Amino acid sequence: MGKPEPKDIEVAIETTVGGTPIRGRIDAVFPRPEGGFTVVDWKTGRPPVDADDLQTKALQLAIYRLAYARLQGLDEDQVDAAFFYASSGQTVRPELPSAAELESMLASERSTAG
């Protein structure tokens, strides 16, 4: 069996989460063997050692996951996400907030910032 082939590469995304407009670019999206997709964000550095740092970085993945699901018209549970650290070859799958949790987090951040 060969290496998995990405379904999409360099996917431009634009969505609104918790009233905050978000734009970005997803590095790659791979089909999952059991169905659905995995959004992958390539990183050149090393994986974070600190759990809080990883959870902060995971917000980006959660936004990408939600944006890709919306773009493709998929349910949230049909898309997951991971970081791939090129320097070590390590894949990290942090726990991601749900769409509702993400919306709430960004909405409250927006209200305290304004």
N, C-alpha and C positions, 0 to 999 in steps of 0.2 A: 504494500500500500504506500502511495507517495505522500508528499506533504500536502496538507489541505490548501486549496486555492481560495483566495478571497473572492467574495461576491462583489464587493465594492472596495475601491481605494480612493483616498482623498475626497471624502464625501462632504460637500459644503452643507452646513445645517444653519437654519435660522428658525427660532421659535421664541415663545414667551413663556417664562416660568415664574409663577408668583408675581406677575406684573412686571418682571424684568425681561427686556428683550435680550436674547442670547444669539450670538453668531459664533461659528467656529468651523473646524474642519476635523472630521473623524479620519484617523490614519487608515484604518482598514476594518472591514466587516467580514467575518467568516461564517459560513453556515454551520450549525450544530448538527452532529450526526442524528440526534433524536428530534430534530426540527427546531426552527427558530434560528436566531443569529447571535453571534458574540461580537460586540464592538471592541476593537483593540486599539489602545493608545500606546505607541512605541515611546520609550524613554531611553535616553543615552546614559543617564547616571545610574546609581545604585538604588535598590529599593529602600524606602524609608525604614529606619530601625524603630522609630517612635510611632506608637499606635495612633496618637492624636494627629501626627503629621500625615500618616497614611489616610486617615478618615477625612482630613481636609482635602487631600488630593483626590479622594474618592468622589467628592462632590462633582468634579469635572466629569468623571465617568458616568455618574448618575444622570447628569444633564445630557451627555452624549447619548446614553441609552434611551432616555425619554424622547429626545429629538429624533433619533433614528426610528423608534417605534411610531411616532407621529408621522414622520415622513413616509413610512411604508404602510401606514394604516394597520399597524399590528397592536395587539394587546401588550402591555408592559412585560408580562411574564414570558413573552416570546423572544425577548431580547435581554441578554446579560452583557457584562463588560469586564475587561481585564486590562491590566498594564502588562506590557512586555518590555523587560529591561534588557536591551541589546548587549550591554557589556557583560552580563552574567548569563544570559539566555534564560533567565527566570521569568515565569509568568505569575503575576500576583492578582488574585481575585478578591478584592476587599468587599466587605459587606456594604451594600448600597442602600440608601434610603429609597423608599417607594416614591412614586410620582406624587402622591398626596403629601408625604413628608417633605419632599423637596419643594413643592409649591409653597407649603407653609413656612419652611425655613427661609426661602427667598423673599416671600411676602413680608415676613416679620423683619428681615434685614433691611428691606426697602423702607418700611415704615419708621424704623429707628434711625435710618440714615437721612431721611427727609424731614 
